[in-house]
Each structure stands twice: as structure tokens, then as C-alpha cells.
Amino acid sequence: MRMFRSDTILPPDPEGLEVLHDREYRVRAYRVSDEELLIRGAVRDQKPPGLYLADDPEPLTMHHMQVDLHVAFPSAEIIAAEVLFESHPHTTCPTITGHYQGLVGLSISRGYTHKVRDLFGGPRGCTHTTALLLAMGPIAVQCFWSMHASTSRRDAAEQPPADISPEQREMMWRSNLNTCHIWAEDGEQVTALQAGRPIEVMLTLRKRFEELGIPESQWPMRGV
């Protein structure tokens, strides 16, 4: 069983155009325990073969930065951070890595984007690492739902899962508040949730459940 799809997420290269640069982000989240998440991210910039050295058959990795964030659950506080530079263009690039210890103690759900830009934007950090951090924040927020799904699956293996409490339900959706237009605090979805109506089953899950022939009454996350 494959863990994730590995095909490219980009459309095919436009015909007749020369490729100059490739940047990729990869972020993966892990359940460490009931109280902790590990969010691991990397960014890599590459130049195609032959761009700088005509006879060189290999691509050149210009930047490759990796970040580990340990996040307390459900408080969403960063409790440990590690930044590693695998590839960098200047000998002094890694001297900034220690500055990222300033992440410890930050909430990764409330005010995170603004705080990261304030602490590490421009000359206060590494452009590539800071861009990666901005991409990692939303993953931690999405893992609030994943942690619930993981816990429900584990509980079901031992005993019938208990109904989620109103407090747990509210904590889950509030972690998404104002993260996009769907989750605007004055929007239709949040208004419905505040009125006690259930969250709609995500379209990706709905489609997969239907493909597998699972009756709606048995859908996981139904009525959350």
C-alpha cells in the first residue's frame, strides 16, 4: 500500500520553453503522542543540467533547507524547533539557524503567519526557510482534524468510539477560524457551526466513501 501519491502536481511543461528553475516544498506531519505533533518540512531549489555548466549532466541544488517543529496538542504551541541547511549558496548562510529558536513558545494557529514574518522576514532570517515556515503552519492546523481521526480509529480498535463532546467539536473548527474565506468568522459555514449544525463531510472523503460503497450512516467524521 502506497503512503502518498508521488506523481508531479504540476501540469506538463509548456512546449518550446526553456526550464530555468524548480522549487519544491514538502511538509509531512506525524503523531508523536496524544499530546504532540511533529511537523517536518523541506524546501529545495534546483537549476536544470547545463544551465551554468554546459557539459554538466546533473541538476544543481541551490538551496535545501529542512525544519522540524514539535507542536503541543491541542494547545498548538511550538515546544521545540530545529533548522538544518543541507545546501546553501554562501558559507555564512547557516549562521542564521539559531535565530529560529525564536519559534519556541509561538502558537502555530493564532497569529502565526504575522509573527513569523515579524521575527524572520527580510534580513531577520533566511528567505527560503521563512517561506517554508509559512507553508508549514496550515499543516499543523489541518492535523487537528487528523488527530481526531487517528484517535477515533485507535479507540474503535479497543471499544466503540465515544461521541465527540461539544467542547472538542468547537475546538476543532475554531482552529480554522479566519484561515480562508470558507472559515471567515462572519461567513455562512461558521454561522452554521455556531448554531450547532454539523460540519459537512469534506468532498474528498464523500467521494471516496461513495466509491467504496460505504453507506452514509457509517461515514467516519459524520456529524462532527
CORMOTA-V406736 format. One record per residue. N is the residue number from 1. PSI is psi as a letter, one per 30 degrees, with the letter a starting at -180 (* if undefined). OMEGA is omega in whole degrees, -180 to 180 (NA if undefined). Layout:
n->{N N}
psi->{PSI PSI}
omega->{OMEGA OMEGA}
This chain:
n->{1 2 3 4 5 6 7 8 9 10 11 12 13 14 15 16 17 18 19 20 21 22 23 24 25 26 27 28 29 30 31 32 33 34 35 36 37 38 39 40 41 42 43 44 45 46 47 48 49 50 51 52 53 54 55 56 57 58 59 60 61 62 63 64 65 66 67 68 69 70 71 72 73 74 75 76 77 78 79 80 81 82 83 84 85 86 87 88 89 90 91 92 93 94 95 96 97 98 99 100 101 102 103 104 105 106 107 108 109 110 111 112 113 114 115 116 117 118 119 120 121 122 123 124 125 126 127 128 129 130 131 132 133 134 135 136 137 138 139 140 141 142 143 144 145 146 147 148 149 150 151 152 153 154 155 156 157 158 159 160 161 162 163 164 165 166 167 168 169 170 171 172 173 174 175 176 177 178 179 180 181 182 183 184 185 186 187 188 189 190 191 192 193 194 195 196 197 198 199 200 201 202 203 204 205 206 207 208 209 210 211 212 213 214 215 216 217 218 219 220 221 222 223 224}
psi->{k k e l k g l k f l l k k k k g k k k f k k k k k k k k k k j e a f g k k k j k l k k k k k k l k f e e j e g k f k l k j e k j k k k k k k k k k g f g k k f k k k k k j e k l f k f f e f f f e f f f f f f k f k k g e j g e e e e e e e e g l b f g a k e e e e e e e e f e e f e e e f f e e e e e e e e e e e e f f e l k k l k k l e e e e e e e f f f f k g f a e e g k f g l e e e e e e f f g l l k k k k e e e e e e e e e f g k k e f g k l g k g *}
omega->{180 -179 -179 172 -178 178 -178 177 178 170 179 178 176 -177 174 -179 179 177 -178 -171 175 174 177 172 173 179 179 -178 -178 171 178 178 176 -175 -174 173 168 175 -176 -177 177 173 -180 175 179 171 -176 179 174 -177 179 179 -169 -175 -178 -178 -174 173 179 175 -177 179 172 -178 -180 -178 169 174 173 -171 177 178 9 -175 180 178 176 -176 176 -180 177 179 -179 176 178 178 -178 -173 -175 -177 -177 -180 -175 -178 -179 -172 -179 -180 -177 171 175 176 -176 -178 179 169 180 -179 -175 178 -175 -176 180 -177 179 179 -179 -176 -169 -179 176 -176 -180 -179 175 -177 -174 178 -180 176 177 179 179 178 -176 -177 -178 179 178 180 179 -179 173 178 -178 178 177 180 179 -180 179 180 179 179 -177 179 -177 -177 178 -177 178 176 178 -178 176 180 178 180 -179 179 -178 -176 179 177 179 -172 177 176 176 -175 179 -175 176 -175 178 -177 -175 -176 -179 177 179 -179 178 178 176 179 -176 174 178 176 -178 -175 179 179 180 -179 -178 178 179 178 -179 178 -180 180 -177 -179 -178 -178 172 179 -178 176 179 NA}
